[in-house]
Amino acid sequence: MSGQRQTEFEPDLEHFGATYTHSLFHLTSGYTYGKAFNIFEDMESDPLEYRRTHNSFYPYNDDNEWELAKFLCETMTQADIKRFLQLGSFKNRDPPPSFRTVDQLYGYMDSLPKAPQWRSVELEIRDYKTVNPMHLIYRDGLEVVKHLFANPVFANNMSYDLHVVYDGGNCEYGEWMTGEEAHRIQDQLPTGATIVPIILASDKTPVTPSVYCRCQ
């Protein structure tokens, strides 16, 4: 255990007994430097937020039109969408469709809150040639962390500070933020910085078919 860890409070075990449990937090982690908008607050700051008071799917007419717009963007090229929008069964709908052109449809999609974008980089390995180029598809780790921290759904299920848990006279280990390795890493960081443990895994999900919009 590092000397930087908070030690100014030592539980009186004789007074509280062997069942006394107390947490000591790391001295230099978990500082707050202001408050940023979470995802919902960012949406509420939109100048057109008042229109969602009665229609949560704005700028679309309703949930059915939102499903249609999402389907078009995910499964059709721009040329295919353009032909679809010219169909009488679409143009003559009642109520009239909220979008009539491809640009308008894409503009509506771009106005929605966004998750971190997928990126791609071609990989080249020296002395190893492949028939087709190899691509690494990834998301920026920092953008993903910011997105997760901005989601209020997770607010009460995150640990923002390292701590040591004492159960009587013994040190109790649970989550990773209570471990010695976490504190060792934290001790090397500037005052106020806090480590963010991330679990990385790959389930070999076919990313391209599920997220790629064929906008050609």
N, C-alpha and C positions, 0 to 999 in steps of 0.2 A: 504494500500500500504506500502511496506517495505522501510526502509531507505536505503537499499542497491541498490535500483533502481536508474538509472541514473537521476540525477536532476540538473547537472551543466548547462544545457541549458533550459532556460525558455523563451518561445516565447513572444515577445512583441505584445500583442494582440491589443494594441492601434495603433501600426504601421501597422500591417498586417490586422487587421479587424477581425470580428467575423467568417469569412469563412476560416481563415487560418488553415491548417491541417498539423500536424507534428508528427513524431513517435520518441519516446525515447526508446532506447534499454537497456536491463538489463546489468549491469556493469560486472557481473561475468559469463555470459553464452556465448556459441558460440565461444569458443577459437579454433584455428586451431593448430594442433600438427603435421603437415606434410601432405603429400598427398599419398594416396594409389591408386593402379590401380583400375579402374572401370572394369566392366565385359568385355567390348570390348577391353580395353587395355590389360587385362589379356590374352585374346585370341590372341592378336597380339604379345604377348611375347612368344608364343608357337614356338619352333624351326621349326615346319612344317607349320607355317602360310603362307609362300611363296607359298605353294601348293594350297592355297585357293584363290589365285589371279585370277585364271581362272576357278576354281571349288569351289564354296562356300560350297558345301556339302562334301568336302573331310573330312574323308578318304573314303567316298562312291563315286561311280561313278557319280551319279546324284540324283535329288530329288526323282525319282521313287524307286531307290535302298534304299534310306534313309527311305522312307515310308515302304518298305518291311522289313527292319531291325527292325524298331520300332514295326511293327505289330508282328513279330516273338517273340521279347522279351516280349511284353505285353500279348500275348495270348497263348504261347506254353511253355511246359516244355523243359528242355534240351534234353530229349530223343526224343521228337517230332521234335525239331529243327534239331537234328542230322539226322533224317530220311528225313526231307525236303531237307537238303543240299545234300543228296545223289541222289535226283531225277535228271534224265538226262535233263529235261527241265530247271533245274536251273544250273547244272554244265556246260552245253553246251551253255549257253547264249553268245551272242555277243553284246557288249564286255564282256569278262569274268567277273564274279562277283568279287568284291573286297575282299570278305571274303568267306572262304571255310570250316571253322570249327567253332564249337560253341565257343571255346576259343577265336578265332580271332574276332568273332562277338561281344562277351562281352568285349573284349579288346578295340574295337573301341568305344563301348558305354561308357566305363569308361573314355575314353580320352576326351569326350565332357564336356563342362561347366556344372556344377551341381547346382541345387537349393538345399536349405536346405533339409536334408533327413528326411523322416518320421520315427518316433520312436514308440515303443510300450512298455507298462508296464502293468503287470497284477495287477488288483485291488482286494484287499481283505478287506471286511467290517466285522468287528466283529459282531457276532450274526446274520449275514445275509448270508445265503448260497444260491448259485445259481446253477442251473442245469449245466450250462457251465461257464467256467471262464470269468470274465469281463476284458476287455482290454481297456486301454486309449491309443488312437493313437494321436500323437501330433508331433509338430516340436519345436525345441529349439527357444525360443523367440529372444534371442540375435543373433542367426544365421540368422533368418528371417530379423531382422532390418539391419544387415550388408549387406545382399543380396539386400534389397530394396535401401539402400544408395549407393550401388555400381552400380546401374542401371542408366545410364545417361538419360534414357527416363524420369525419374522422377525428374531430377536435378532442373529444373526450376519450379517445382510444390511443393517444400518442404519449410517449414519454419524452419530455423536453429537457430533462436534466438527469445527470448521473447521480446515483445515490448509493449509500451503503446501508443495509438493513441489519440492525442488531436485534436478535431475539434472546433476551436475557444477556448472558455474557458471550454469546456466540454470534458469528457473522452469518447471515442467511443469504443465500444466492437464489435468484429467481430469473427475472428477465436479464438480457444481455447487459443492459445499462447498470446492473448491480455488480457486474464482474470486474475482476482486477485488470483484465486486458483493456476493457473500455476506459478505465481510469488512467491506465498507463498511456494510452493514446491521447486522452484529453489533456494530460499534463504537458504534452508537447505543443499544444495549440495556444494561440494568443488569447489573452484574457477576453472573455465574452463570447468567443467562438464555441460552438457545440458540435460534437460529432453527430452524424445522422446515420445510424446503421441501416443498410439496405440489403435485403435478401435478393440475390440474383439467381434466376433459374430460367431454364428454357424447356418448354414442353413441345418444341418442334411445331408450333402452330404455323400453318401456311399463311403467312402475313399478307402476301400479295393479293390473293383472291378476296380476302376479307376486308381490306382497307383501301385498295387501290381504286381510284375513280378514273375510268377510261375516258378522259376528257381530250379527245383527239380532234 
